[in-house]
């Protein structure tokens, strides 16, 4: 597989509504595989296609727990509940962190790489990561949702918690 270059803000693709994926073919599978390798190499927990310069509603999330790797193709959040405020960062904004409030529990409807429609629920950090990546597919950046920016010094305190 290949490590893809990560697009940095202010590249216009990051603020664009992406096209829906329509072909569930080898090209899509290769994109998902390359996005996974890129995310792991960059030490991320999620990556959206526009972050590698591809105008498609495709994202991948892996927070390193039992939920494994989650592939999102044309995803939508069909239910949400609760709220949580926590720290977020983004591979397209290196060194920038802030507190963002999001629903704490979500139900997602998405396609898998074979074109099959699937639904699943996610909560807490996994829900946050999925929502962050889905936002990317609609040109919404986490910087528009930050309530409080966190400095590098404050970040060390967060990690100790």
C-alpha positions as a Markdown table, in Angstrom:
| # | Residue | x | y | z |
|---|---|---|---|---|
| 1 | Unk | 0.0 | 0.0 | 0.0 |
| 2 | Unk | 1.0 | 3.7 | -0.2 |
| 3 | Unk | 1.3 | 6.5 | 2.3 |
| 4 | Unk | -0.6 | 9.5 | 0.8 |
| 5 | Unk | 0.3 | 13.1 | 1.4 |
| 6 | Unk | -2.1 | 14.7 | 4.0 |
| 7 | Unk | -3.7 | 17.9 | 2.8 |
| 8 | Unk | -3.2 | 20.9 | 5.2 |
| 9 | Unk | -5.5 | 23.8 | 5.9 |
| 10 | Unk | -6.2 | 26.1 | 4.1 |
| 11 | Unk | -6.5 | 23.8 | 1.0 |
| 12 | Unk | -10.0 | 24.5 | -0.4 |
| 13 | Unk | -10.9 | 20.7 | -0.6 |
| 14 | Unk | -11.1 | 20.7 | 3.2 |
| 15 | Unk | -14.1 | 23.0 | 3.1 |
| 16 | Unk | -16.0 | 21.4 | 0.2 |
| 17 | Unk | -19.1 | 19.2 | 0.3 |
| 18 | Unk | -17.7 | 15.9 | -1.1 |
| 19 | Unk | -19.3 | 13.8 | -3.8 |
| 20 | Unk | -21.0 | 10.6 | -2.9 |
| 21 | Unk | -19.1 | 7.4 | -3.7 |
| 22 | Unk | -20.9 | 5.5 | -6.5 |
| 23 | Unk | -18.4 | 2.8 | -7.5 |
| 24 | Unk | -17.6 | 0.1 | -5.0 |
| 25 | Unk | -14.6 | -1.2 | -7.0 |
| 26 | Unk | -10.9 | -1.9 | -6.8 |
| 27 | Unk | -10.1 | 1.8 | -6.9 |
| 28 | Unk | -12.3 | 2.4 | -3.8 |
| 29 | Unk | -10.7 | -0.6 | -2.0 |
| 30 | Unk | -7.2 | 0.7 | -2.8 |
| 31 | Unk | -8.2 | 4.2 | -1.6 |
| 32 | Unk | -9.4 | 2.7 | 1.8 |
| 33 | Unk | -6.3 | 0.6 | 2.2 |
| 34 | Unk | -4.0 | 3.6 | 1.4 |
| 35 | Unk | -6.0 | 5.8 | 3.8 |
| 36 | Unk | -5.6 | 3.3 | 6.5 |
| 37 | Unk | -1.9 | 3.1 | 6.0 |
| 38 | Unk | -1.6 | 6.9 | 5.9 |
| 39 | Unk | -3.7 | 7.3 | 9.1 |
| 40 | Unk | -1.5 | 4.8 | 11.0 |
| 41 | Unk | 1.7 | 6.3 | 9.7 |
| 42 | Unk | 0.5 | 9.8 | 10.8 |
| 43 | Unk | -0.5 | 8.4 | 14.3 |
| 44 | Unk | -4.1 | 9.4 | 13.7 |
| 45 | Unk | -7.4 | 7.8 | 14.8 |
| 46 | Unk | -9.4 | 8.9 | 11.7 |
| 47 | Unk | -8.9 | 10.1 | 8.1 |
| 48 | Unk | -11.3 | 11.5 | 5.5 |
| 49 | Unk | -10.8 | 11.3 | 1.8 |
| 50 | Unk | -10.6 | 15.1 | 1.3 |
| 51 | Unk | -7.6 | 15.1 | 3.8 |
| 52 | Unk | -5.7 | 13.1 | 1.1 |
| 53 | Unk | -7.1 | 15.3 | -1.7 |
| 54 | Unk | -9.9 | 13.0 | -2.9 |
| 55 | Unk | -13.4 | 14.5 | -3.4 |
| 56 | Unk | -15.4 | 11.5 | -2.1 |
| 57 | Unk | -17.6 | 10.8 | 1.0 |
| 58 | Unk | -15.1 | 8.2 | 2.3 |
| 59 | Unk | -13.5 | 8.1 | 5.7 |
| 60 | Unk | -11.8 | 5.6 | 8.0 |
| 61 | Unk | -11.7 | 5.5 | 11.8 |
| 62 | Unk | -9.6 | 3.2 | 14.1 |
| 63 | Unk | -9.3 | 4.4 | 17.8 |
| 64 | Unk | -7.2 | 1.3 | 18.7 |
| 65 | Unk | -9.8 | -0.6 | 20.6 |
| 66 | Unk | -12.0 | -3.7 | 20.1 |
| 67 | Unk | -14.2 | -1.9 | 17.6 |
| 68 | Unk | -11.4 | -2.3 | 15.0 |
| 69 | Unk | -11.2 | -0.4 | 11.8 |
| 70 | Unk | -14.4 | 1.3 | 10.7 |
| 71 | Unk | -14.8 | 2.3 | 7.0 |
| 72 | Unk | -17.4 | 5.0 | 6.3 |
| 73 | Unk | -18.7 | 5.4 | 2.7 |
| 74 | Unk | -21.5 | 7.9 | 2.2 |
| 75 | Unk | -22.2 | 7.9 | 6.0 |
| 76 | Unk | -25.0 | 9.7 | 7.8 |
| 77 | Unk | -25.8 | 10.0 | 11.4 |
| 78 | Unk | -29.4 | 8.9 | 11.9 |
| 79 | Unk | -29.7 | 9.3 | 15.6 |
| 80 | Unk | -27.7 | 11.1 | 18.3 |
| 81 | Unk | -28.1 | 11.5 | 22.1 |
| 82 | Unk | -26.3 | 13.1 | 25.0 |
| 83 | Unk | -23.4 | 15.5 | 24.9 |
| 84 | Unk | -19.7 | 15.3 | 25.6 |
| 85 | Unk | -17.0 | 18.0 | 25.6 |
| 86 | Unk | -13.4 | 16.9 | 25.0 |
| 87 | Unk | -10.2 | 17.6 | 23.3 |
| 88 | Unk | -9.9 | 17.3 | 19.5 |
| 89 | Unk | -7.1 | 17.6 | 17.0 |
| 90 | Unk | -6.8 | 17.0 | 13.3 |
| 91 | Unk | -4.1 | 15.7 | 11.0 |
| 92 | Unk | -4.8 | 18.7 | 8.6 |
| 93 | Unk | -4.1 | 21.1 | 11.5 |
| 94 | Unk | -0.9 | 19.9 | 13.1 |
| 95 | Unk | -0.3 | 21.2 | 16.6 |
| 96 | Unk | -3.8 | 22.7 | 16.9 |
| 97 | Unk | -6.1 | 21.4 | 19.6 |
| 98 | Unk | -9.3 | 22.5 | 21.2 |
| 99 | Unk | -12.4 | 21.5 | 23.2 |
| 100 | Unk | -15.4 | 20.5 | 21.1 |
| 101 | Unk | -18.9 | 19.5 | 22.3 |
| 102 | Unk | -20.5 | 16.7 | 20.3 |
| 103 | Unk | -23.3 | 14.1 | 20.9 |
| 104 | Unk | -21.9 | 11.3 | 23.1 |
| 105 | Unk | -23.9 | 8.5 | 21.4 |
| 106 | Unk | -24.7 | 8.2 | 17.7 |
| 107 | Unk | -26.3 | 5.7 | 15.3 |
| 108 | Unk | -24.6 | 5.7 | 11.9 |
| 109 | Unk | -25.9 | 4.4 | 8.5 |
| 110 | Unk | -23.1 | 3.8 | 6.0 |
| 111 | Unk | -21.9 | 1.6 | 3.2 |
| 112 | Unk | -19.1 | -0.9 | 3.6 |
| 113 | Unk | -16.4 | -1.4 | 0.9 |
| 114 | Unk | -18.6 | -4.0 | -0.8 |
| 115 | Unk | -21.5 | -1.6 | -1.2 |
| 116 | Unk | -23.6 | -3.1 | 1.5 |
| 117 | Unk | -25.7 | -0.7 | 3.7 |
| 118 | Unk | -24.9 | -1.2 | 7.4 |
| 119 | Unk | -26.0 | 0.5 | 10.6 |
| 120 | Unk | -24.2 | 0.6 | 14.0 |
| 121 | Unk | -24.0 | 2.6 | 17.2 |
| 122 | Unk | -21.0 | 4.3 | 18.7 |
| 123 | Unk | -20.5 | 6.2 | 21.9 |
| 124 | Unk | -17.9 | 8.3 | 23.7 |
| 125 | Unk | -14.5 | 8.6 | 21.9 |
| 126 | Unk | -15.5 | 6.4 | 19.0 |
| 127 | Unk | -18.6 | 8.5 | 18.4 |
| 128 | Unk | -16.5 | 11.7 | 18.6 |
| 129 | Unk | -13.9 | 10.4 | 16.0 |
| 130 | Unk | -16.7 | 9.3 | 13.6 |
| 131 | Unk | -18.5 | 12.6 | 13.9 |
| 132 | Unk | -15.2 | 14.5 | 13.2 |
| 133 | Unk | -14.6 | 12.5 | 10.0 |
| 134 | Unk | -18.2 | 12.8 | 8.8 |
| 135 | Unk | -17.9 | 16.5 | 9.3 |
| 136 | Unk | -14.8 | 16.5 | 6.9 |
| 137 | Unk | -17.0 | 14.9 | 4.2 |
| 138 | Unk | -19.3 | 17.9 | 4.3 |
| 139 | Unk | -16.5 | 20.6 | 4.5 |
| 140 | Unk | -17.0 | 21.2 | 8.2 |
| 141 | Unk | -13.8 | 21.7 | 10.1 |
| 142 | Unk | -13.4 | 21.1 | 13.8 |
| 143 | Unk | -12.0 | 24.7 | 14.1 |
| 144 | Unk | -15.5 | 26.0 | 13.5 |
| 145 | Unk | -16.7 | 24.0 | 16.6 |
| 146 | Unk | -13.8 | 24.7 | 19.0 |
| 147 | Unk | -15.1 | 26.4 | 22.2 |
| 148 | Unk | -11.6 | 26.7 | 23.8 |
| 149 | Unk | -8.2 | 26.4 | 22.2 |
| 150 | Unk | -5.7 | 24.3 | 24.2 |
| 151 | Unk | -2.0 | 25.2 | 24.3 |
| 152 | Unk | 0.8 | 22.7 | 24.1 |
| 153 | Unk | 1.4 | 23.2 | 27.9 |
| 154 | Unk | -2.3 | 22.6 | 28.7 |
| 155 | Unk | -2.2 | 19.5 | 26.4 |
| 156 | Unk | 0.2 | 17.8 | 28.7 |
| 157 | Unk | -2.3 | 18.2 | 31.6 |
| 158 | Unk | -5.0 | 16.6 | 29.4 |
| 159 | Unk | -2.9 | 13.6 | 28.7 |
| 160 | Unk | -2.2 | 13.1 | 32.4 |
| 161 | Unk | -6.0 | 12.9 | 33.2 |
